Amino acid sequence: MYQLILPWKVCANCHQPYQNGPAVDMANEFISYVNDTHPDDQGLLVAALKLKLGALGEYIYRQNMSGNSR
């Protein structure tokens, strides 16, 4: 399953994890992909939702940290 998740989490060109808005966008696309191509795979859907939750959490954290430094 990790090999299926990796392209939605890490850039294929620079091998860096997606961050901020792009990470959330990729997580949303991954959820759509899972719903379209693997609609009965609940484990994969949970993995996609966890990816989105992590991306949102990191995005909110970064927004709060940048707001506190001003």
Secondary structure by P-SEA (a helix, b strand, c coil): ccccccccccccccccccccaaaaaaaaaaaaaaaacccccaaaaaaaaaaaaaaaaaaaaaaaaaaaac
